Amino acid sequence: MLILNCPYCGVDAEESELSAGGEAHLKRFGPGSSDGEFHDYLFMRENPKGVHFERWRHSNGCGKWFHAARCTQTLEVFGTYSAQTTEPPKELKDAITANRPGWTWR
């Protein structure tokens, strides 16, 4: 079972207490965007075999959204952090790089 730590309330929550929200750090396009940009926003998602950044909601707890970095192959969780960030924290990226040589952020 996947267990993630909510960065807001500090609870180690099982995945049954959480709601998945898809890929994290998507670039959103507003009014005036092209059809291609809007298409990519709606349908184009990374689906890596390995390190992946996702959005989660602590639905049976504090109710807040947060981001998690985990490995899609092993379910290893590298860390969680606030959803109000545009990219993962440097400490988390450094920890992933130490664990997975050759990995790069986008």
Summary of the structure (lengths in Angstrom):
residues: 106
radius of gyration: 14.6
end to end distance: 27.8
largest distance: 42.7
contacts: 257
relative contact order: 0.21
helix: 21%
strand: 29%
